[in-house]
């Protein structure tokens, strides 16, 4: 009988969580965090890694935050739009962190590890927001990540998310791109496809 693969065994006690952020620029210290999306992962009955729940929120720029017009043009976010239903960083991070901490307990993992396309960018904005708001219980590893840029470059010879997704046989909608939810969910599907294609031998008990 094949041994059941569990998250703690597959990733050495780490829980991969796919994250995408939309921002008002590239500097996590000065530029606004505007949207966060986090996709939880799980194993199905066949032992295949799959996307589970998606958690997201729009975020109001912190006081004095910079908003680069070019960044807003790309992500299409109007920070002042009344239908954004945005909340402060201090409200947004616990909303995202709570289901991650619950998943950590369920999976017997000790720490979440951020999965992203250019993952260090997303992690820096999450860490900076946590530092600004004084939130101590950040579930993510402080610096380690799984970056689908590197993984897709290795698996498919493509590093741009849209091209990597298409090379992996996934459909891509340019009209939906640069939304945190869409990019996070597509990155999750890409990561799962790469992981599921790799042979894995569980470590000795």
N, C-alpha and C positions, 0 to 999 in steps of 0.2 A: 504493500500500500504506500502510495506517495505521501510524504509528510505534508501536512497542511502548512502553507506559507502564511505567516503572520507578519504584521507591520514591524514589530519590534525585532524579529529575526531578519527580515529582508533588508532593513536599513539600519541595523546595529543600534537599535534603541531610539532612533530618530523617526519622527513623523513628518513626511513631506507634505507641505501645504503650498498650493500654487497661489501666488499673489501677483496682482498687477495694480499699479497706482497710476492715476493721472494727476499731473502737477502743473504748476504755473511756471516751470522752468527746470533747470538741471541742477541747481544748487539746493541741497536739502536743508541747509542752514538759513537761507534767505528766501527761497521760493515756496509758494503755497502748495500744500497737499490738498487736492480737490476731490479725489474719489479713490476708494479702496475696494477691491474685490478679492475675496479669498475662496478658493475651491478646496474642499476636503476630499481626500482620496480613501479608497478602501479596496479590499480584495473581494471578488465575487466567488461563487461556489466552485468555479473552475480554476481558481487561483490566479485570475487575471486582475491586474490593477485597473481600477475604473474610477471615474469622477463620481463624487457623491454630492454633498450639498454645496451650494454657493451662497456666500454671505457678502453683502455689499452695503456701502453707504456713501452718500455725498458728504463732503466736508467743507465747512466754511473756512476761508483763509484765516490763519492766525493773525493777530494784530501786527501790522507793519509788514505783512508778507508781500513779496514781490510777485507780480503777475506779468510774464513776458507775452506780448501780443502774439508772437509766432507760435508759442506753445498752445495758447488758447485757440488759435486758428487750426492747429493740427488735431487737437482733441475735441474741438467743437463745444467746449464748455463755456457757458455764460455764468460766472460766479454769482451774479445777482439775480438770476432767473428765479421767480417765486415758486416754480414747480419743482425745483431741485430738492426741496425738503432737506436741505443740508443741516448737519449738526456739527458742533465744535469737535476739535481733535480730542478733547478730554472725554467727550461722549462717544466718539466714533471708535477709538481704539478698544475700549472695553467691549463694545458691541461686536467687534471682529475677534477679539482675543477670547471671549467666553466660550464660543463653540469649539475653538481650537484646544483650549484647556480641557474641555469635556472629552474631545476626541483623544487627547493624550492619555487620559485615564482609561478610556475604553480599550485603547490599543496597547496599554502597558508600556508606552514610550516615555522617555524621560525629558525629551525636548523636541520642539518643532524645528524643522529645517525648511527655509524658504526656497521654493522652486519658482523660477521666473525666467523670462527672456531678457537677458541683461540683468540678472537677478540682483547684483550688487546695487544697482540703481534703486530698485524697489526697497531693498533692505535698509539702505541708508535713509530713505524718507520715513520708513516705519520707525527706525531707531531714533531719528531726530525728533519726530513727533512725540515719541514716548519720553524722551529726555525733556522736551519743552513742557510737557504736561505733568511731569513728575510721576508717571505711571511706572511702578517698579516691576510688576509681574508681566514682563514681556516674554511670551512663550517661545520666541524664536531664538535659535542660536545666534550669538552676537555677530559672528562673521562668516560662518560656513554656509554655503548655499549649494543647490543643484541648479546649474545654468543650462537652459535648453539651447542657448546659442552654441555652446561647446558640444553638447550631446547631439544636436541635430547636424552640426558640422561633421562630426564623426560618423553618424549613422547615414546621413543623406547627402553630405557635401553641400548643404545649404545653411546659412546663418541668419537670413532674414526670416522673420516669423511666418509671413505669408507664403514664401517659397518653400520653407521647411515643411509647413503643414501640407501644402500641395504635393510635395515630394513624398510625404508619408501617406498619401492617398486620402487626405481629408479635404473636404470642401471648404473654400475660403470666400467670404463675402466682404469685399472692400468697403461696402457701405456701412458695415457694422464695426469695422476696425477702429482702433483707438478709443473704444469704450472699454473701461476697466473690466466690466463683466465679460464682454466678448473675448477680449485678449486673454484674460485669465482662463476662461473655459477652453479656448483653443490651445493655449499653452498646456493646460492639464491633459487634454486629449493627446497632444504631441508627446508629452512626457510619458504618459501611460503606454503609448504605442512603442516607444523606444524601450522602456523597461520590460514590457512583455515580450519583446523580441530577443532579449538577452537571456542566455542560459544562466540558471542560478542553482548553486548547491548550498543548502543550509549549512551553517557552521556546526561543528560537533557540539552536542549538549554538554 
